[in-house]
Amino acid sequence: MSNAPEHKRFVVDITNLPPLFPTHRHSAVFWENLGRTIATFGFLEEVLGKAIFAFSATTPYPESEVEAAFEKWLPTLERALIDPAWKMGDHCCTGKIAADDGLDIAFAFF
């Protein structure tokens, strides 16, 4: 006997599904607005990432601190480009980026 999980398989009779399934329960206006909302959050993520990059990349440092600042900057840039907006907003609004990375900036996006 095998310890592999048993896969359940189903056959869907698409002729008995309602028209426009699975979006049939809401109006087209609902789905349009939902799509626009999701696209807006994607846009905000992109803009917030660019703002973090712009502020963190243009911070002046004394010549003796450039290497250390650059090493700290790379993880900040990665977080700005990879983290979802809610995480970036949390970092920005609580001042964690400024405190962790030596940046003297304040964000008021949220």
N, C-alpha and C positions, 0 to 999 in steps of 0.2 A: 504494500500500500504506500501511496505517496502522501507526503505532508503538504503538497502544493494546494493552495486554496481552489475550491471549485468555482469556475466562472459561470455566472448565470447569463444566459443569452436570451434575448427577446426579439421578436419579430414585430415591427410596427406596421400596421395597415394604414398607409398614408391616405388612402381614399376615404377613411372615416375621420380624419383630422379636420378641425374647423378651418375655413379659409384663413389665410395669413397666419397660421399657427407658427411659432408660439407667441406672436405679438398681437393676437386677435382680441385680447381682453382689454386693451387700452387703445385710445385713439391715436391717429398718426401725429397729432399735435404733441401728445405726451412723449412719444418716442423721439420726435424732433427736438423737443426741449431737453430731454435726457441726454441726447447726443451732444447738444450745444453745451450743456453743463459739464459733461466729461471733457469735452475739448477745451473749455475755459480753464479747468483745473490743470490740464496738460500745459496750456499756455502759461499759467501762473508758475508752474514748476520750472519751466524753461526760463522765464524772466527772473525768478528768484535765484536760480543757479547762476545766471549771467551777472546779476547784481552782486552776489557773493564773490564771484570771480573778479569783477571790476574793482570792488572795494579792497579785496585782499591782495590783488596783483599790483595795486598802485600805492600801497603803503610804503613810505620811505623808511629805509633802515640805514644806520651807520655802516660803513664798510666792514667793520669788524663783526657785525651781526648778520651779514647777508647770507652766509652759508647756513647758519642755524635757522634763520627765517625761511629760507627756501625749503629746508627739510620739513619744517612744520607746515609750510604752505601746500605741499603736495597732498597730504591727507585731507586738508580743508577743501581743496579743489575737488578731490575725489568725492567727498561727502556732498558737495554742492551739486555735482553732476549726476550722482547715482541715487542719493537718498530721495524718497518721496517727499512731496511738498510738506506734509504734516510734520515730518521729522526736521526738515530744514527750517520751517516756521518756528518749531519749538526751540531749535538752537538759536535762531536769530532773536526771537522775542524775549528769551530768557537771558540773553547776553552770553550764552555758553561759547559761541564762536569767539567773541571778543575776549572772554576770560581765558579760554583754552589756547588761543592762537596769538595772543598779544595784539589783537586788532582793536583799534579805538573807533569803532563804528556802531551805529545804532540803526536797526531796521524797524520800520513801522508799517509793514505790509498787511498785517492781520489785525 
